[in-house]
Amino acid sequence: MLAFITTQTRSWNGSNIDAIVDADLRLGWQATEALSLSLVGRNLLHSAEQAFIAEAWESASAIERSFYLNATYKW
């Protein structure tokens, strides 16, 4: 599954968050009827992006590119 994510430019209290286009990818394999494996990559088009401005902190928060493996076993 490939998903493209788009956002619009947003502003809050004088700070701006730029519009972005990014992508997430999930590659999955049903190894057996009970076992499924997948590799997931998030925010693949940018190494880090400003996602929101938190009220509790003066600086903006960034979400970095990430990868993970997932295994699900059903019995």
N, C-alpha and C positions, 0 to 999 in steps of 0.2 A: 504494500500500500504506500502510495506517495501522496503527501498532502502539502499543498502550498498555502501559506498563511500571509495575509496582507493586513496592514493596519494603516490608518490615516494619521496625519500629524495631529498631536494632542498637546494641549498646554494646561498648566495648573500653577497658580501662584507665580506667574512670570517665567516659569521653566517650560521648555518645549521638549517633546519627544518626537523625533522624526518618523515619518512614514517608512515602513519597511515591507519587503517581500522576503519570505523565508520558506524553508522546506523541511519537513520531517519525513523519514523513510522507515518502514518496517518490513523486514524480510522474514517470513515465517515458514516453518516446515513441520508438518504433522508426521513425526517419526514413526509412531505407532498409534493405535486407537486411543491409548491412554497418555501418550507423551507428545507434547508439542514444544518446539524450540523456536526462538526468534531473536533477531538482532535488530536493535532500534537505534537510529541516529536522529537527534533533535537539533534544530537551529543550524542546519548544514550549510547555509549560504553565508553565514557571518560567524566569526570567531566569538563575538560577544555583542549583545545588543541591549540598549536601554529599554526596559519593558514597562517600568512604572516609576512614579515618584512617590516615595513613602512619606507620610506625614511625620512619622516619628524620627526620621533622619534628615539631615540637611542635604545629603548627597543622593543622587539617583541610584536605583538598583539596576544591575545588569544581569542578564541571563546568558550563560556561556554555552557553547556547543557541547553536546554530550552524546555518549554512546553507552549502551548497556545490552547485556544478554538476558534473556528471559527463558525460563524452563517451567512448564506446567505439567504436572502429573495428576491424572484423575483416576481414582480407584473406586 
